Amino acid sequence: MQDFPNASLLESRQTGTETQISMDQQNTTVTAMDNGDKNRKKIAWSGIVATVPQAGGGRKEVIKNVSGVAEPGEVLALMGGSGAGKTTLMNILAHLDTNGVEYYGDVTVNGKKITKQRMRQMCAYVQQVDLFCGTLTVREQLTYTDCTAEQRMERVESVLRDMNLIDCQNTLIGIPNRMKGISIGEKKRLAFACEILTDPQILFCDEPTSGLDAFMASEVVRALLDLAAKGKTIIVVLHQPSSTVFRMFHKVCFMATGKTVYHGAVDKLCPFFDGLGREFRVPESYNPADFVMSEISISPETEKDDIQRIEFIISEYQKSDIGNEMLKNTRTTIDEFGGYGEEEEDDGSNRYNSSFATQFNVLLKRSLRTTLRDPLLLRVRFAQIVVTAILVGVVNWRTELRFYINANNIPSYFRHISYLSWFKHGFEALEANQWKPITEIPGCSPAANPLTASSTQGYCPAVNGEGILERRGIDTPLYVNVLILFVSFFIYRFIGLMALKVRVRFAK
């Protein structure tokens, strides 16, 4: 490991930073406790085992008997190398639909199991990729996100202040490489703001500091601490935070090979590793997160030794006071909140807070505003409409009243293609429905051949509806055309579904 020069100076600076962070964390805990137990949500998980399918068949364990607790009023960071299982664990805790992942174990909120729908009602999930309408301002984005509450404007004002977005509230969000907008750090805070508008008690964040410098990352984490100070339970997945950002978290959970390496307070991490031996002692002026990540990482050249080292750390953690305290806290969560059982499900009311008419009205206004503010998109859509109209019009140009071709005049080697078109069967069904009931056409007298019927007033195509259908080459019954349309509806959509699945598979 590498030691840095001027260690004493850095240590003095870190001491001041740690003192400020410690004061912030103490204030967070006190404020969270002052909010009472009514809205506090304590998440506990015990004996979680998760498997994923393998390419050659069978399943592979990615999470192996993992337990832990996330307390209200605290920010818990899940850390580990690629494939450690941290993101899978967070998705399991959030009750998200995980593709191909099967798991068993207990996940409780306040000591009770909950349904997927109930978890979605009480939690929010901040994705790693920010999805915004770049042509909207910060305030407009928040307003459209929460448009049904009576006090929505007051809520938007409160969230703007909490996330420190007042200065950029009227600035366009922006589109990368096309339109200037707010900074990356402000976009991250806006992502949090959009999720906390509904005041969720549990917040899951996937890589909230990715792509940010040290200052912006610390600002984002400080915003999370402010949310935790209101009694919220926050779980984040991180990869490589700076030392300053790392010390801001209340607790950390390191994972490796699908197991828990350490789950406890951040300030107890270094003493724990120091107690494992001289080779595990965290060097002074060294980022503890980087040190632990290096100790629990696996290199292909030294895979056997790395796995033995990780298993040793896991074994020592399970025997330590920190590990026993965490496991005890997991088990006592059930008794703390009055027994084990199923939490009440949602009340069965409308799962959407807004009616269909309200959603349609809001989305229509947002789409119109987005289109008008994006000149490139406006020009492309205008050209698309004009070109499409011209192409459709050219098809009918100079048809000389001969738009409908007689099916009998189509060459036999092309005729089978028409049976694949729903236009053919739809048109024949309409024609049969129109002409079949007509037994006589006034003014037309029968002749030897109904196709050459005569009329006192001039040419007459047929004497009845059947003659019209025969003249146009339509001999398929009405119910057959309707049945073919019904079957085609499902066949073409099934083909589209298969094509979409193939595309998704190749995209992965």
N, C-alpha and C positions, 0 to 999 in steps of 0.2 A: 504494500500500500504506500501511497505517496503522501508525505507530509508537506505542508505549505510553510513558507517563510513568514516571519512576523506573526507567529502563532499567538503571542500574548495580545497583540493589538486586535487581531481578529476575534480572539476569545472575549475581550472586553466589549467589542461591538456586539457580539452574539449575546453576551450577558444582558445588555440593555434591551436587545430585541426580544430575548426570551422573557425578560421581566414584563415587557409590554404585552406579549402574547399571553403570558400566564394571567395577567390582569384581565385581558379580554375574555379568556376562557372562564375565569372565575365569575365575571359579570354575566357571561352567557348562562352559566349554570344557575346562578341566583335568579336571574330573570325568568328562566324556564320554570323553575320551581315556583316562582310567584304566580305563574299563570294557572296553577292548580293542576289537578289530575284529570279534569274532565276531558280535555282534548289531547292529552299525551298518548302517544302510540309507541309502545315498546315492542320491537321486533326481536323474536328469538327463533333460532333454528337449531335443530338437534338431529344428529345422525343422518345428514344429507348425503346421499349417494346418487350420482348421476352418471349415465352412460350414453354414448353416442355410437351410431353404426359405423362399422369399418368397411373400407372398400372391398376387401376380400371376404366379407361375411363376418357375422358375429358382432359383438359390441365391445367397446372399450370404456373403462371407467375414467372419467375426467375429474370427478369429485369423489373423494373417498372418506366417508364418515366424518363430515365437517360439522362443527357446532359453533355457535357464537351468539352475540347479543348486540343490538344497536339501541342505545338509550335515547330517549327524547331529550332535547336540549344539547345534543352533542353531534359532532361531525365525525363519522367513521370512514376511514380511507381503506379501500381494498387494493392491495398492491401485490405484484408478482410478475414474473416473466411471462413471455408469450406461451400460451398453453397451460398456464398454471390453474385455470379454472375460475378466475375472479369474475369475469364478465358473465359466465354461465351461472355462477352463484347469485349474482345480482339479478339476473333475469328470472331465476327461480324464486327469489324473495319477492320480486315484483309481480309474480304470477303472469309473466309474459308468455306468449306462444313461442316456444323454442323448437326450431325445426329439427326433428329427429331425436331430441334429447328426452330421455326417460329418467325419472328420478323418483326416489322415495325418501321418506323422512318427515319430520314435523317442522312446519313453519307456522308460527303463531304470532298474533298481534294482541298484546295485553293478555297473554295466556290462553287465547282461544284461536282455533282454526277459523279461517274465513274463506269465502268463495272468491273466485276470480273477479266477478262483477263487483263485489264489495271492496276488494282491494283497489280496483280501478277508481272507485268513488272517493277513496281516502288518500290516494297517492298521486304523484306526478312523476314523469320520467323525462329527463332532459337528455336528448340525443347528442351524440358527438358532433353530428353534422347539423348546422343551423339551417332551418328551412323557413325563409321569409319571402314575402312579396317585396322585392327590392325597390319598387316604385312607390311604396307607402312610407309615411313618416313613422317614427317610433310610436308616437301617440296613436296614430291611426291603426297600427298593427295591434296594439293593446286593446283599442276600442273594439275592433272586429273580433278579437279573441274572446272577449267577455261582453256580449252585446245584449244579454237578456236581463241582468240584474237591475233592479230599480235604482240602486245607488252605484251603478257601474262607473260613473265619472269620478265619484269620490274614491272608489277602489283603484281606478287607474292613477289618480293623483297620488294616492298612498304608495302604490307600487313604484311609480316613477321616483318618488323620494327615497324609498328603501333601496332601490337598485342604483341610485345616483345617476339617473337618466334625465334629470330636469334640463340640463344644458343642451341636450341633443334631442329633445322631445319633438321638435318640429323639423328635424333633419331627415332627409330621405335615407332609407336603410342602404340602398345602393345595390348594384349588380356587379360582380367581379368582372373586370376587363371591359365593362360597358358603361357603367354609371358610378360616379363617386358617391360615397355615403359615409356611414359611421365607421369607427375603427373596429378591429377584431375584438378587442376587449369589451367594447360597448355592445357588440353583437352577442357576446357570451352572456352579458348581464341582461340583455333583452330576452334571450332564450329562457333565463330563469324567470324573468318578469312575466312572460307569457304563461308559464306553468303555474306560478303561484297566485295568479289572479283568482282562482277558485279557492284559495286558502287551503291547500292540502296539508295534512299533518305529517305526511311522509314524502320525502323527495329523494329520488334516485338520479344520479348524474353519471354519465359515461364520458370520461376524459374531459372534464370541464376546463382544464388548463392547457389542453393540447394546442400547439401553434402559437402560444403566448410567450412573451418575454417574462422575466422574473417579476417586474413591477406589475404588469397587467395580471399575471397569475395570482399575485398576492392580493390584488384588488378583488378578483373574482372570489378567492377563498374568504376574504374578509366579508364579502356579501353573503356567503354561505354561513359564516359565523353569526352574522346579524339575524339571519333567518332562524338559526338554531337557538338564538337567544329568546325567540318567541315560543319555544317549546316544541319545535318541529324536530323530527327524526330524519337525519340526512346521511345517506350512504353514497359515496363517490368511488369510482374506479380511477386509479392513477397509474402512471407508468414511471416517470422519472421527475419528480418534483425537486425544486431547489431546496437547500437546507432551510431557508427562511420559510418557504411555503410549507415544508414538511412539519416544522415545529408548530405551525398554526393549528393543526388538527388536534382534536381531543384524543382520539384513539386510532389505532392502525391495525389492520389485519394483513399480515404477509402470508402468501400462499405459494406453494411449490409442489409439483407433482400431484396436484389435486388435494393436498392436505394443508392444514393450518400450521404454519411455522411459528407464528407469534400473533397473539390477539390480546391487546391491552393498551394501556396509556402510552402516549408517545414519549413522555419523560422517563418511563421505566424501561424503554427499549435498550438504551446503551448499558445501564447496569445489568440487565439480563444477559447480554452478550459478553460483557466483561466477566461475568461469573462462569462462563463456559470454558474459560482458559485463555492463556496468553495469545494464542493465534486468532481468537475471536474478539479480541479487544478492539473497540472502535478507536482509530487514531484521532488525536486532537486536531481540531480545525478541519475535520473531514465530515462530509455530508453523511449522516447515519443512514439515510435511505439508500444512497449509492453503495455504501458498505454492505448493508444487508442484501441488497439485490445481487451484488457480486458473490456473496457467500451462498446464496440459494439458487444461483444459475447453474445450468448444466452445459458443459462444452462437449462436443463430440469426441475430442481427443482424450479427455479425462472423465468420461461419463461415469465409469464405475466409482472412482474416488469422489466425484461430486455427489452422486446419489448417497454414498455412505456418509458424507458430511451432512447432507440435508437430513437424513434419517436420524443422525445423532442430535441435531438441533431440535427436531420434532420431538424426539424422546425426552430430551431435557426440558422442553417447554411443557410437555404433558405432566412431568413430575414436579414442575416448579409451582410456587405459590400463585403466580400470575395465571397459569393454566388451570389450576384447581379452582381459583376464584372465579374465573370466567365460566367454567363448567358448572360450578355451583350456582352462579347467577342465572345460567340458562335453565337449570332445573327448578329453581325457586320462582321463576317468572310465573309459572302456572298458579302457584299458591298465592303469589303476591296480588293477583287480580281476581282471586275468588273462584278458583276451580278451572277445570279443563272441559272444553266442549265447543260446539259449533257456535260461532257468533251469528247474530241475526243477519239474514240476507237482506237485500234491498227490498224496499216496500212494494215493489211491483209496479210502481208508477212509471210514467214515460221515461225511458232511459236517456232521452234528450231533453235538455232544459228549454229548448226553443222548438216551436212548432215548425211544420214544413214550410208554411207561408213566410214565417220570419226568416228562416234559413235561406230560402230562395231570394227574398228581398235583399238581405245583407250580401249574399254572394254575388248577386247581379250588380249591385252598386260597386262592390269591390272590384269585380272583373272590369266594369266600365272604366273605373278610375285608373286601374292598372294599365289598361290598353291605351287610354288617352295620354298617359304620362310616359309611355315607351314609344318614341317615334318609329324605331325600327320595327317593333312588333305591329304597330298600326299600319305601316306601309306594306308589310308582308301579308297581313290579313286582308287588306284592301285588294292587293294584287291577286291573292288567292281567290277571293270572291269573284272578281271581274273575269279572271281567266277561266274559272270553272263555269261561269254563266255563258261565256263565249263558246266554250267547247260543247256544252249541252245544246246551245242554240244552233251550232253548225251541223249537228247531227240531223236536225229537222229542216235544214235549209234546202229549198227547192225540191221538196218531196212531191209537189204537184198533186196533192190530195191522195198520194199513194204511200202513206206512212205504214199501213198495215199490209204485210205481205201474206199471200196465201200459203199456208203451211204445205199444201200439196205441191207447190212450185219449188220448194227447197230441194236441192239434190239429195239423193239418198245417203251419200257419204257425209253430208253435213247435218242431216235431219236428227241424228241421235244426240247431237250437241244441245239441241234446244230442250231436250228433256232434263238437262241439268240446271236449267234456268228457272227460278221461281217466278220470273216475269211471265213466262209462257203459261204456267198453270194458273197464276193469278188472273191473267187476262182472259183465259178460257173459262174460268169459273165465273167471272163477271159477265161475260158474253152469254154463257148458258143461263145464268140467273135472269138476264135481261130478256132474251129472245125465246126461251123454251116455253113459257106460258102463253105466248101469242099464237093463237090458232088461225088468225086471218089478218091480213094487211088490207085495210080499206082501199079500194080503187084498183086492186090487182085481181085479175080473173085467172083461174087455173088454165094451164095449157098442157100439152102432152108432157113437157118437161118443166117441172117447177122452177128450174134455174133460168128458164127463158120465158117466164110468165109475161103476158102482155097486159097492157093497160090502155084504157081509153084516153088517158092523159099523157101517155108517153111510156118511156122505159120503166119497168118495174123489176127489181132484182129477184123477188120471191113472193109467194102468196102467203107464207106464214113464217113463224120464227124458226122452225126446223129447216126451212129452205135457206134462210140467212146463215144459219150455223153450217149447213152443208156447203154453201157457196164459199164460206171462209175457211173451210177445211177443219172445222172443230167438231170432233166426234167423241171426245172423252166426256163421260158423264160428270155432272157437277160434284157429286160426293167424292169421286175419284180424285179430281183436282184438289179439293179441300184436304183430303187425306194426304196427298203427296206434299202439299204445302206444310202440313203439320209435321210430317216426318222430316222434311227438309230442314225445318226450323231447328230440330234437335241435332240432325246430322252435321250441319254446317257449324253449329256452335261447339259440338264435340270436336270437330276438326280444329277449330280455332283454339280450344282449350289444350289439345295435344300439342299444337304448334307453340303455344305460349310456354308450356312446360319444357319443351325441348329447348326453346330459346333461353329460359332461365337456367336450365342445366348447363348449357354451353357457356352462359355468362359467368357462372361460378367457376 
